[in-house]
Amino acid sequence: MKIESSRLTMRVITESDWALFLQLYQDPKVIALCFDLLDEAGIREKFESRLLPWSPQAESWLCLVIEDKMTGEPMGITGFIIEDNIAQVGYLLSPEFHGQQFGTESLQALITWAESNHDINRYQAIVTEGNVASERVLMKCGFNLDNVIPEAYEIGGKLYADHYYVRNTD
């Protein structure tokens, strides 16, 4: 499976993508407003769970590696897991690709693919308070802020609100 946009190609993650996954999950600039740093065994467990086969009925993530279409350079990961008929989306980009609209382009391509190939039309994303860049990506892709839960998530010993974004096309 391959999803393409004007500048990007997205493909299913494989065992050979471990170094990229590890780098994303250990980079303070990537995870600062997402989650606490995990030890390597915890990151490996998340990685292994992303390698499981995906279908709309699966209880696992569809995890895709985002690559530059021209060079093949890996830029990050994106994907979703379906829970209660809602696709919970997520994405992580390496810092050198921040601010260049790659998050928006990859998420929009993923949603377009999911809608046309699997009739998925309900999406959700949970963003930690202060992660303004992720919120902008979601709004550009048609998501709306639905709910804010104060002090719902702890990162580095500090409590943050969770911002729930939704996108419905049905």
N, C-alpha and C positions, 0 to 999 in steps of 0.2 A: 504494500500500500504506500502511495506517495501522494502528498497534497502539495500543490504549487500555487504561488502567488507571483506577482511581477518580479520580486527580488529574492524570494525564498523558496526552498524546498523543505518539506517536512516528511520524515520517515519514521517508522517504528524504531524505538530504541532497541539496541542489541547489547550483548555482553561486551562488545568492543567499545562501547560508550561509557564504560566505568570511569575513566579518567575525567571526562567532561562532567559527569554526574557528581563525582567527588569534589571537583573544583567548584562547581556551583554551590554545593551544600556546605563548603568550608569557607567561601569568600565572604568576609564581613560586609562588603558593599552589597552583596546579593541578598544575604539573609537578615540584615539588620532589622528590618520591619516585617519579617516573615516568621521567624522561629529562632530558638536558641540553637547554638552549635551542638550538634550531636557528635558522639565519638564515631570513629570509623566503622565500628560494627553496626551501630544504629543506622548510619548512612547506607551501608551495604544491605541491610535488611530492607530499607525503603527501595533501593535500586532493584533488588531481587523481586520485590512485589511488582515493580513496573515492567518486568520482563514477561510476566504471565500473559498468555493469549487473551486478546480482547474481543468482545462482542457486546452489543447493546445490553445483553442479559448478564454479562459477566459482573462479578463483584470486585473487579480490578480496574486500575487506571488504564486508559489509552494514553500512553506516553510517547510523544514524538520528539525527535531531535530536530531543531530548527537549524538549517544550513543556508549559507549564502549560495544562491543559485549559480553564480558565475564561478566561484572558487571552490565550493564544497566545504568551506570552513564552518565548523560547528559553532553556533552562536548561543544556544540555550536549549531549553526544553519547554514543551507545552502539552496540554492534554486535558482530559476530564475523566471523571468517574460518575456513573449514573446511580443516583440514590433517590428512591421514591419518584421515579420518572422525571427527575431533574438532573441535568448534566452540571456537575460541580466543576468549574474550570479552574485551571492554575497554569502559571508560567513563571519561568526564571530565565533571565538573560544575563550573560556575562557583562560586566561593567563597561567594557569597551564598545558595547553595542547599545547602551542606554541612550535615550534621547534622540534616536534616529527613526522612530516610528516602527521599528521591527516588532515590538510587542503587539501593537495595534494590527499591523499587517498579518502577523501569524495568527492572532486570535480570530480576526475576521475570516481568514481563509479556513481555519478549523471549523468555525460555526457554519460557514457556507457549505463545506463538505458534509458536516454532520446532518444538516437540514436536508440536503439533496440526496444523500445516500442512506440515511437512517431515520428520516422523519423526526429528528430530535428538534423540539422547538421550545423547550423550557430550560433556561440556564440560570446558574447562580454562581456568585463568587463572594468569598469572604475576604475582606481586606483589613489589615490592621490600621488603626487610627494613625495618621501621619504618613502613610504610604501614598502620597499624592500622585506619584507617577502611575502607579497601578490603577488608581481611581480614574485617572484621565484615560488610560487605555480602555477601561471598561465603558466609560461614557461614550467614547468615540465609536465603540462597537455596539451601541444601542442599549447598554445596561442602564438601569436607574437605581438610585439608592432607595432601598425598601425599608431598612431597619438599622438602628444603631443600638448595640448592647454595650453599655458602659462597663469598664473594668472586666471584660470577658476573657482576656487573653494576657498571659504573662510572658514577657521577653526580658531577659537580663534582670529579673527581679522587679521589674516595673509593670504595672497593669495598664493595659490599653483597651480601648473600645474596639469591638468588632463592627465593621461596616458591611452590611449585607446588600449586595447588588443583585438585581434580577433582570432577565431579558426573556420576554415571552413573545413568540411570533405566531401563536395559534389563535 
